[in-house]
């Protein structure tokens, strides 16, 4: 495979909120992976959120001492975790790595006062034999007493599991598992069902029309059968971004390659993923690739936020946690819209998205914007309807990045 053989997801940043000992009562911090391509020049940057406005303020970049890569954004892969120690961590992927071989690594940081990052180290796959890795999608299992980080190494077509030291944020390798889609694709998005009573699964989309779940036993993955999505077999829609419902029973996929917004929902069963229910033509926005669920329910349903990469908009729908059924969001009012076109700047595509607050609708929605320079849009959410409007000062430029793909928020959603 070559980098151009499919549209790649670069899920560049995972932020873990442990106990937030110094920021629990303050405004959230927003972290992005700047994805700088200069050898050894990648950075993770901090924005401070304020509800006044609301607004984001760029604070500083922090060196990973390793190397990013420029890919057009596709699905975000950003998750958060809560531990019962006094440490918070941020993990950023470096697709081109810090050495000739093996390339590709994960930079681990501790979070200090004011959100300042301190680099702990760079961690790669000790079983790598293929050289260039490029794509490092990240996901976290945060239910464990010893939490786990999963990273995709593209050219190896492997998912690698690490144990996270909850006192230092350092990573230690557990296992490496081959993961190849039915049409020879590599994993581009991952999600963990973090609910204790749900089947313990890591869910994967491959970007080739196939999806799969892996049983997770302390970081050791056992594959269940991969399947082709209903949208793919029906009209070549490709599941890209994914998120998982709070009850852990459904995986929600955002489909690309279509002139409209399209979502698919798959039940997560003991034996793997069930056939997807396809929701094509939800609206006329183009290319639905990134998806994020609201932290809590409003009126018994959760909001499903989607970025439309080609048309440059954000769309909102609803999902019932108990049934996985997608329905339209409420009627907008008070200057809120659905979908919401993002304000033009020098960005080219919207990419990863994440709610700011940890309850109900999430209050505000941060959206990364890939461009020269890149930026972060901030949308206010109308709690009763899920409709959105872009904040007055948005978007907020990240002059340290031309290739911004994803972000995370500390503290994050509880699931």
Secondary structure as a PSIPRED ss2 file (coil, helix, strand):
# PSIPRED VFORMAT (PSIPRED V4.0)

   1 X C   1.000  0.000  0.000
   2 X C   1.000  0.000  0.000
   3 X H   0.000  1.000  0.000
   4 X H   0.000  1.000  0.000
   5 X H   0.000  1.000  0.000
   6 X C   1.000  0.000  0.000
   7 X C   1.000  0.000  0.000
   8 X C   1.000  0.000  0.000
   9 X C   1.000  0.000  0.000
  10 X C   1.000  0.000  0.000
  11 X C   1.000  0.000  0.000
  12 X C   1.000  0.000  0.000
  13 X E   0.000  0.000  1.000
  14 X E   0.000  0.000  1.000
  15 X E   0.000  0.000  1.000
  16 X E   0.000  0.000  1.000
  17 X C   1.000  0.000  0.000
  18 X C   1.000  0.000  0.000
  19 X C   1.000  0.000  0.000
  20 X C   1.000  0.000  0.000
  21 X C   1.000  0.000  0.000
  22 X C   1.000  0.000  0.000
  23 X C   1.000  0.000  0.000
  24 X C   1.000  0.000  0.000
  25 X C   1.000  0.000  0.000
  26 X C   1.000  0.000  0.000
  27 X C   1.000  0.000  0.000
  28 X C   1.000  0.000  0.000
  29 X E   0.000  0.000  1.000
  30 X E   0.000  0.000  1.000
  31 X E   0.000  0.000  1.000
  32 X E   0.000  0.000  1.000
  33 X E   0.000  0.000  1.000
  34 X C   1.000  0.000  0.000
  35 X C   1.000  0.000  0.000
  36 X C   1.000  0.000  0.000
  37 X C   1.000  0.000  0.000
  38 X C   1.000  0.000  0.000
  39 X C   1.000  0.000  0.000
  40 X C   1.000  0.000  0.000
  41 X C   1.000  0.000  0.000
  42 X C   1.000  0.000  0.000
  43 X E   0.000  0.000  1.000
  44 X E   0.000  0.000  1.000
  45 X E   0.000  0.000  1.000
  46 X E   0.000  0.000  1.000
  47 X E   0.000  0.000  1.000
  48 X E   0.000  0.000  1.000
  49 X E   0.000  0.000  1.000
  50 X E   0.000  0.000  1.000
  51 X C   1.000  0.000  0.000
  52 X C   1.000  0.000  0.000
  53 X C   1.000  0.000  0.000
  54 X C   1.000  0.000  0.000
  55 X E   0.000  0.000  1.000
  56 X E   0.000  0.000  1.000
  57 X E   0.000  0.000  1.000
  58 X E   0.000  0.000  1.000
  59 X E   0.000  0.000  1.000
  60 X E   0.000  0.000  1.000
  61 X E   0.000  0.000  1.000
  62 X E   0.000  0.000  1.000
  63 X E   0.000  0.000  1.000
  64 X C   1.000  0.000  0.000
  65 X C   1.000  0.000  0.000
  66 X C   1.000  0.000  0.000
  67 X C   1.000  0.000  0.000
  68 X C   1.000  0.000  0.000
  69 X C   1.000  0.000  0.000
  70 X C   1.000  0.000  0.000
  71 X C   1.000  0.000  0.000
  72 X C   1.000  0.000  0.000
  73 X C   1.000  0.000  0.000
  74 X C   1.000  0.000  0.000
  75 X C   1.000  0.000  0.000
  76 X C   1.000  0.000  0.000
  77 X C   1.000  0.000  0.000
  78 X C   1.000  0.000  0.000
  79 X C   1.000  0.000  0.000
  80 X C   1.000  0.000  0.000
  81 X C   1.000  0.000  0.000
  82 X C   1.000  0.000  0.000
  83 X C   1.000  0.000  0.000
  84 X C   1.000  0.000  0.000
  85 X C   1.000  0.000  0.000
  86 X C   1.000  0.000  0.000
  87 X C   1.000  0.000  0.000
  88 X E   0.000  0.000  1.000
  89 X E   0.000  0.000  1.000
  90 X E   0.000  0.000  1.000
  91 X E   0.000  0.000  1.000
  92 X E   0.000  0.000  1.000
  93 X E   0.000  0.000  1.000
  94 X E   0.000  0.000  1.000
  95 X C   1.000  0.000  0.000
  96 X C   1.000  0.000  0.000
  97 X C   1.000  0.000  0.000
  98 X C   1.000  0.000  0.000
  99 X C   1.000  0.000  0.000
 100 X C   1.000  0.000  0.000
 101 X C   1.000  0.000  0.000
 102 X C   1.000  0.000  0.000
 103 X C   1.000  0.000  0.000
 104 X C   1.000  0.000  0.000
 105 X E   0.000  0.000  1.000
 106 X E   0.000  0.000  1.000
 107 X E   0.000  0.000  1.000
 108 X E   0.000  0.000  1.000
 109 X E   0.000  0.000  1.000
 110 X E   0.000  0.000  1.000
 111 X E   0.000  0.000  1.000
 112 X C   1.000  0.000  0.000
 113 X H   0.000  1.000  0.000
 114 X H   0.000  1.000  0.000
 115 X H   0.000  1.000  0.000
 116 X C   1.000  0.000  0.000
 117 X E   0.000  0.000  1.000
 118 X E   0.000  0.000  1.000
 119 X E   0.000  0.000  1.000
 120 X E   0.000  0.000  1.000
 121 X E   0.000  0.000  1.000
 122 X E   0.000  0.000  1.000
 123 X E   0.000  0.000  1.000
 124 X C   1.000  0.000  0.000
 125 X C   1.000  0.000  0.000
 126 X C   1.000  0.000  0.000
 127 X C   1.000  0.000  0.000
 128 X C   1.000  0.000  0.000
 129 X C   1.000  0.000  0.000
 130 X C   1.000  0.000  0.000
 131 X C   1.000  0.000  0.000
 132 X C   1.000  0.000  0.000
 133 X C   1.000  0.000  0.000
 134 X C   1.000  0.000  0.000
 135 X C   1.000  0.000  0.000
 136 X C   1.000  0.000  0.000
 137 X C   1.000  0.000  0.000
 138 X E   0.000  0.000  1.000
 139 X E   0.000  0.000  1.000
 140 X E   0.000  0.000  1.000
 141 X E   0.000  0.000  1.000
 142 X C   1.000  0.000  0.000
 143 X C   1.000  0.000  0.000
 144 X C   1.000  0.000  0.000
 145 X C   1.000  0.000  0.000
 146 X C   1.000  0.000  0.000
 147 X C   1.000  0.000  0.000
 148 X E   0.000  0.000  1.000
 149 X E   0.000  0.000  1.000
 150 X E   0.000  0.000  1.000
 151 X E   0.000  0.000  1.000
 152 X E   0.000  0.000  1.000
 153 X E   0.000  0.000  1.000
 154 X C   1.000  0.000  0.000
 155 X C   1.000  0.000  0.000
 156 X C   1.000  0.000  0.000
 157 X C   1.000  0.000  0.000
 158 X E   0.000  0.000  1.000
 159 X E   0.000  0.000  1.000
 160 X E   0.000  0.000  1.000
 161 X E   0.000  0.000  1.000
 162 X E   0.000  0.000  1.000
 163 X E   0.000  0.000  1.000
 164 X E   0.000  0.000  1.000
 165 X C   1.000  0.000  0.000
 166 X C   1.000  0.000  0.000
 167 X C   1.000  0.000  0.000
 168 X C   1.000  0.000  0.000
 169 X C   1.000  0.000  0.000
 170 X C   1.000  0.000  0.000
 171 X E   0.000  0.000  1.000
 172 X E   0.000  0.000  1.000
 173 X E   0.000  0.000  1.000
 174 X E   0.000  0.000  1.000
 175 X E   0.000  0.000  1.000
 176 X E   0.000  0.000  1.000
 177 X E   0.000  0.000  1.000
 178 X E   0.000  0.000  1.000
 179 X C   1.000  0.000  0.000
 180 X C   1.000  0.000  0.000
 181 X C   1.000  0.000  0.000
 182 X C   1.000  0.000  0.000
 183 X C   1.000  0.000  0.000
 184 X C   1.000  0.000  0.000
 185 X C   1.000  0.000  0.000
 186 X C   1.000  0.000  0.000
 187 X C   1.000  0.000  0.000
 188 X C   1.000  0.000  0.000
 189 X E   0.000  0.000  1.000
 190 X E   0.000  0.000  1.000
 191 X E   0.000  0.000  1.000
 192 X E   0.000  0.000  1.000
 193 X C   1.000  0.000  0.000
 194 X C   1.000  0.000  0.000
 195 X C   1.000  0.000  0.000
 196 X C   1.000  0.000  0.000
 197 X C   1.000  0.000  0.000
 198 X C   1.000  0.000  0.000
 199 X C   1.000  0.000  0.000
 200 X C   1.000  0.000  0.000
 201 X E   0.000  0.000  1.000
 202 X E   0.000  0.000  1.000
 203 X E   0.000  0.000  1.000
 204 X E   0.000  0.000  1.000
 205 X E   0.000  0.000  1.000
 206 X C   1.000  0.000  0.000
 207 X C   1.000  0.000  0.000
 208 X C   1.000  0.000  0.000
 209 X C   1.000  0.000  0.000
 210 X E   0.000  0.000  1.000
 211 X E   0.000  0.000  1.000
 212 X E   0.000  0.000  1.000
 213 X E   0.000  0.000  1.000
 214 X E   0.000  0.000  1.000
 215 X E   0.000  0.000  1.000
 216 X E   0.000  0.000  1.000
 217 X E   0.000  0.000  1.000
 218 X C   1.000  0.000  0.000
 219 X C   1.000  0.000  0.000
 220 X E   0.000  0.000  1.000
 221 X E   0.000  0.000  1.000
 222 X E   0.000  0.000  1.000
 223 X E   0.000  0.000  1.000
 224 X C   1.000  0.000  0.000
 225 X C   1.000  0.000  0.000
 226 X C   1.000  0.000  0.000
 227 X E   0.000  0.000  1.000
 228 X E   0.000  0.000  1.000
 229 X C   1.000  0.000  0.000
 230 X H   0.000  1.000  0.000
 231 X H   0.000  1.000  0.000
 232 X H   0.000  1.000  0.000
 233 X H   0.000  1.000  0.000
 234 X H   0.000  1.000  0.000
 235 X H   0.000  1.000  0.000
 236 X C   1.000  0.000  0.000
 237 X C   1.000  0.000  0.000
 238 X E   0.000  0.000  1.000
 239 X E   0.000  0.000  1.000
 240 X E   0.000  0.000  1.000
 241 X E   0.000  0.000  1.000
 242 X E   0.000  0.000  1.000
 243 X E   0.000  0.000  1.000
 244 X E   0.000  0.000  1.000
 245 X C   1.000  0.000  0.000
 246 X C   1.000  0.000  0.000
 247 X C   1.000  0.000  0.000
 248 X C   1.000  0.000  0.000
 249 X C   1.000  0.000  0.000
 250 X E   0.000  0.000  1.000
 251 X E   0.000  0.000  1.000
 252 X E   0.000  0.000  1.000
 253 X E   0.000  0.000  1.000
 254 X E   0.000  0.000  1.000
 255 X E   0.000  0.000  1.000
 256 X E   0.000  0.000  1.000
 257 X C   1.000  0.000  0.000
 258 X C   1.000  0.000  0.000
 259 X C   1.000  0.000  0.000
 260 X C   1.000  0.000  0.000
 261 X C   1.000  0.000  0.000
 262 X C   1.000  0.000  0.000
 263 X E   0.000  0.000  1.000
 264 X E   0.000  0.000  1.000
 265 X E   0.000  0.000  1.000
 266 X E   0.000  0.000  1.000
 267 X E   0.000  0.000  1.000
 268 X E   0.000  0.000  1.000
 269 X E   0.000  0.000  1.000
 270 X C   1.000  0.000  0.000
 271 X C   1.000  0.000  0.000
 272 X E   0.000  0.000  1.000
 273 X E   0.000  0.000  1.000
 274 X C   1.000  0.000  0.000
 275 X C   1.000  0.000  0.000
 276 X C   1.000  0.000  0.000
 277 X E   0.000  0.000  1.000
 278 X E   0.000  0.000  1.000
 279 X E   0.000  0.000  1.000
 280 X C   1.000  0.000  0.000
 281 X C   1.000  0.000  0.000
 282 X C   1.000  0.000  0.000
 283 X C   1.000  0.000  0.000
 284 X C   1.000  0.000  0.000
 285 X C   1.000  0.000  0.000
 286 X C   1.000  0.000  0.000
 287 X C   1.000  0.000  0.000
 288 X E   0.000  0.000  1.000
 289 X E   0.000  0.000  1.000
 290 X E   0.000  0.000  1.000
 291 X E   0.000  0.000  1.000
 292 X E   0.000  0.000  1.000
 293 X E   0.000  0.000  1.000
 294 X C   1.000  0.000  0.000
 295 X C   1.000  0.000  0.000
 296 X C   1.000  0.000  0.000
 297 X C   1.000  0.000  0.000
 298 X E   0.000  0.000  1.000
 299 X C   1.000  0.000  0.000
 300 X C   1.000  0.000  0.000
 301 X E   0.000  0.000  1.000
 302 X E   0.000  0.000  1.000
 303 X E   0.000  0.000  1.000
 304 X E   0.000  0.000  1.000
 305 X E   0.000  0.000  1.000
 306 X E   0.000  0.000  1.000
 307 X E   0.000  0.000  1.000
 308 X E   0.000  0.000  1.000
 309 X C   1.000  0.000  0.000
 310 X C   1.000  0.000  0.000
 311 X C   1.000  0.000  0.000
 312 X C   1.000  0.000  0.000
 313 X E   0.000  0.000  1.000
 314 X E   0.000  0.000  1.000
 315 X E   0.000  0.000  1.000
 316 X E   0.000  0.000  1.000
 317 X E   0.000  0.000  1.000
 318 X E   0.000  0.000  1.000
 319 X E   0.000  0.000  1.000
 320 X C   1.000  0.000  0.000
 321 X C   1.000  0.000  0.000
 322 X C   1.000  0.000  0.000
 323 X C   1.000  0.000  0.000
 324 X C   1.000  0.000  0.000
 325 X C   1.000  0.000  0.000
 326 X E   0.000  0.000  1.000
 327 X E   0.000  0.000  1.000
 328 X E   0.000  0.000  1.000
 329 X C   1.000  0.000  0.000
 330 X C   1.000  0.000  0.000
 331 X C   1.000  0.000  0.000
 332 X C   1.000  0.000  0.000
 333 X C   1.000  0.000  0.000
 334 X C   1.000  0.000  0.000
 335 X C   1.000  0.000  0.000
 336 X C   1.000  0.000  0.000
 337 X E   0.000  0.000  1.000
 338 X C   1.000  0.000  0.000
 339 X C   1.000  0.000  0.000
 340 X E   0.000  0.000  1.000
 341 X E   0.000  0.000  1.000
 342 X C   1.000  0.000  0.000
 343 X C   1.000  0.000  0.000
 344 X C   1.000  0.000  0.000
 345 X C   1.000  0.000  0.000
 346 X C   1.000  0.000  0.000
 347 X E   0.000  0.000  1.000
 348 X E   0.000  0.000  1.000
 349 X E   0.000  0.000  1.000
 350 X E   0.000  0.000  1.000
 351 X E   0.000  0.000  1.000
 352 X E   0.000  0.000  1.000
 353 X E   0.000  0.000  1.000
 354 X E   0.000  0.000  1.000
 355 X E   0.000  0.000  1.000
 356 X C   1.000  0.000  0.000
 357 X C   1.000  0.000  0.000
 358 X C   1.000  0.000  0.000
 359 X C   1.000  0.000  0.000
 360 X C   1.000  0.000  0.000
 361 X C   1.000  0.000  0.000
 362 X C   1.000  0.000  0.000
 363 X C   1.000  0.000  0.000
 364 X E   0.000  0.000  1.000
 365 X E   0.000  0.000  1.000
 366 X E   0.000  0.000  1.000
 367 X E   0.000  0.000  1.000
 368 X E   0.000  0.000  1.000
 369 X E   0.000  0.000  1.000
 370 X E   0.000  0.000  1.000
 371 X E   0.000  0.000  1.000
 372 X C   1.000  0.000  0.000
 373 X C   1.000  0.000  0.000
 374 X E   0.000  0.000  1.000
 375 X E   0.000  0.000  1.000
 376 X E   0.000  0.000  1.000
 377 X E   0.000  0.000  1.000
 378 X E   0.000  0.000  1.000
 379 X E   0.000  0.000  1.000
 380 X E   0.000  0.000  1.000
 381 X E   0.000  0.000  1.000
 382 X C   1.000  0.000  0.000
 383 X C   1.000  0.000  0.000
 384 X C   1.000  0.000  0.000
 385 X C   1.000  0.000  0.000
 386 X C   1.000  0.000  0.000
 387 X C   1.000  0.000  0.000
 388 X E   0.000  0.000  1.000
 389 X E   0.000  0.000  1.000
 390 X E   0.000  0.000  1.000
 391 X C   1.000  0.000  0.000
 392 X C   1.000  0.000  0.000
 393 X C   1.000  0.000  0.000
 394 X C   1.000  0.000  0.000
 395 X C   1.000  0.000  0.000
 396 X E   0.000  0.000  1.000
 397 X E   0.000  0.000  1.000
 398 X E   0.000  0.000  1.000
 399 X C   1.000  0.000  0.000
 400 X C   1.000  0.000  0.000
 401 X C   1.000  0.000  0.000
 402 X C   1.000  0.000  0.000
 403 X C   1.000  0.000  0.000
 404 X C   1.000  0.000  0.000
 405 X C   1.000  0.000  0.000
 406 X C   1.000  0.000  0.000
 407 X E   0.000  0.000  1.000
 408 X E   0.000  0.000  1.000
 409 X E   0.000  0.000  1.000
 410 X E   0.000  0.000  1.000
 411 X C   1.000  0.000  0.000
 412 X C   1.000  0.000  0.000
 413 X C   1.000  0.000  0.000
 414 X C   1.000  0.000  0.000
 415 X C   1.000  0.000  0.000
